[in-house]
């Protein structure tokens, strides 16, 4: 009869999961934006405007916040990146 006790294996998968979670969190940092902000204009060239929910339009310029529900309207030569 064998009475030797074998040591219990340590659950290393928990440490691996924690390390994986930290790596993913570091790769995809959370950006904090103002409430209702859908994006920020990175650049706007040509005929580009921002149409608000009330129908008014403003010129879209670099750095301008774009709110949820607002539309970017471009003319034939307009280009924009959000």
For each residue, the residues with C-beta under 8 A, 3 or more apart:
1:
2:
3:
4:
5:
6:
7:
8:
9:
10:
11: 14
12: 15 16
13: 16 17
14: 11 17 18
15: 12 18 19
16: 12 13 19 20
17: 13 14 20 21
18: 14 15 21 22
19: 15 16 22 23
20: 16 17 23 24
21: 17 18 24 25
22: 18 19 25 26
23: 19 20 26 27
24: 20 21 27 28
25: 21 22 28 29
26: 22 23 29
27: 23 24
28: 24 25
29: 25 26
30:
31:
32:
33: 37
34: 37 65
35:
36: 67 68
37: 33 34 40 65 66 67 68
38: 66 67 68 70 82
39: 65 66 82
40: 37 63 64 65 66 82
41: 44 60 61 62 63 64 66 80 81 82
42: 62 81 82
43: 62 79 80 81
44: 41 48 59 60 61 62 78 79 80 81
45: 48 78 79 80
46: 74 75 77 78 79
47: 74 75 76 77 78
48: 44 45 59 60 72 73 74 75 78 79 80
49: 57 58 59 60 72 73
50: 57 58 59 60 64 66 70 71 72 73
51: 55 56 57 70 71 72 73
52: 55 56 57 58 67 70
53: 67 69 70
54:
55: 51 52
56: 51 52
57: 49 50 51 52 73
58: 49 50 52 64
59: 44 48 49 50
60: 41 44 48 49 50 64 66 72 80
61: 41 44 64
62: 41 42 43 44
63: 40 41
64: 40 41 50 58 60 61
65: 34 37 39 40
66: 37 38 39 40 41 50 60 70 72 82
67: 36 37 38 52 53 70
68: 36 37 38
69: 53
70: 38 50 51 52 53 66 67
71: 50 51
72: 48 49 50 51 60 66 80 82
73: 48 49 50 51 57 78
74: 46 47 48 78 79 80
75: 46 47 48 78
76: 47
77: 46 47
78: 44 45 46 47 48 73 74 75
79: 43 44 45 46 48 74
80: 41 43 44 45 48 60 72 74
81: 41 42 43 44
82: 38 39 40 41 42 66 72
